[in-house]
Amino acid sequence: MKTTFLLLFLCLSFQAQAQIQTPALSPLATSTQQVGITTISLQYWRPSTRGRAIFGENGTLPKGEFWRTGANGATKITFSSDVIIGGKPLSAGSYTLLSIPGKSSWQVNWYAYETGTWTDYVEKEPLLTMSLPVQETGIHMETLRIDLQDIALHSANLSIEWETTLIKIPIEVDDKARILSSIERTMAGPSNFDYFQAALYLHESGTDLNKALEYIQNVTKSEGALFFQVTREAQILQDLGKNERALKVTRRALLLSQEANNMDFIRLNNKIMKEVSESIKNENR
């Protein structure tokens, strides 16, 4: 009996040690991207062409049939806050999409993510259906890539690229109101950092340059203001067309940048100084 148990133990141990690990043909990929103050996470499997034609008449994805937009399981896209896709709002949460690739356009259906089994969505009513034009890149993409591109303050494109085909899905993050509300709340008792962040946003988004100037000057009035903060004041003044004041502030910003030995801001301030000086000359002609 002891011999039998010993042989069984050795057999099971050998089997455990003899398990073979091989690379996945379509490995799992995950990524996270910040757009505005919204976090967008992707999880999908990445198939490769491996010498096959994918799209077109002789491709492995027949016309008019659903594709999981990936391999193995359902692709998962998660938004930390509300977004707008194709003009339709989607609440924060996780979604999957099924595609019907065509020659000149794709149909892309969005569903609330419930399971990793992609076929479970085929018979469901999609939350959103989009028709998107096909872009031919002329550059071979061996492995499917889904990622966020063309990222702006409040928008990005979800790009799906494989072979020489590129599809872009426009996404807007509906967080401008939340940002402005947060700025107003913080301004009740803000720190210099809060003032600078508020000014930075209002300036970059073009929302309110006068308010941006008010906020940044709450920071730069201090003798301890940092070079990048004073540079931002100069940029806002320049954009407001207050060139004489911008020139004075730029000289201060340049000196602070030199003291910090920051070559990027030294170059930036020299550029601002040149542009502002030219504008002043033109005004005085």
Secondary structure, DSSP 4 states (H G I P E B T S, - for coil): -HHHHHHHHHHHHHHHHT------SS-EEEEEEEETTEEEEEEEE--B-TT---SSTTSSS-TTS-B-SSSSS--EEEESS-EEETTEEE-SEEEEEEEEE-SSEEEEEEEE---S-GGGGTTSPPSEEEEEE-EEEEEEEEEEEEEEES--SSEEEEEEEEEEEEEEEEEEE--HHHHHHHHHHHTTS--HHHHHHHHHHHHHTTS-HHHHHHHHHHHHTSTT--HHHHHHHHHHHHHTT-HHHHHHHHHHHHHHHHHHT-HHHHHHHHHHHHHHHHHHHHHT-
